[in-house]
Amino acid sequence: MPFILETVVATRNPDGSHHVAPYGLIRDDAGWILAPFRPSPAIDNLHRHPFAVASGPTDMRVVAGHVTGRRDWPLVPADRVEGVRLADCFGHIELEVIDFTDDATRPRFRCRVVHEAAHRPFSGFNRAQAAVLEAAILSTRLGMLPRDKVETEMAYLEIAVSKTAGPAECEAWDWIRQKIEGHFAAPLAATDASTH
């Protein structure tokens, strides 16, 4: 199994703005592989401007926000490449595409690291943050999964949220829950963990 680092990646749009979205970077020796599912603006952007900037968010609301339509998070210029990173992040990696493998579903861009920097001390993991991340990923696969599978996963993840979440994680969780309930057009089944 590959090592996958969950990040928020910015690629440059034709008009000079940036497409910013959560992506898992796949470890590749000393570099990384970015493999967006089709359709994604990142694919055309990387062909036209072969650079990307991956940020490690400090707040899971950024990830939850992007998958639920809340995309207005502060950005600042990258250090070495023409791009942007999250203003509030643990660190970021600036990448240059060096190889491309096409695929009908998920093309792969092999990248070398141009620059990386740390911006804040990493103080440790929180189970609610991990649960929000998993729920965010789950919410992008609603068209592929049956409702009972989604409900089972959400009920399990909600245990960590109810036990360890702060206000930011609770807000992010609620955004994802609303998205999933909207997709199925009905509330998710209640669980004992629904008390956060």
Secondary structure by P-SEA (a helix, b strand, c coil): cbbbbbbbbbbbccccccbbbbbbbbbcccbbbbbbccccaaaaaaaaccbbbbbbcccaaaaaaaaacccccbbbbcccccccccccccbbbbbbbcbbbbbccbbbbbbcccccccccccccccaaaaaaaaaaaaaaacccccaaaaaaaaaaaaaaaaccccaaaaaaaaaaaaaaaaaacccccccccccc
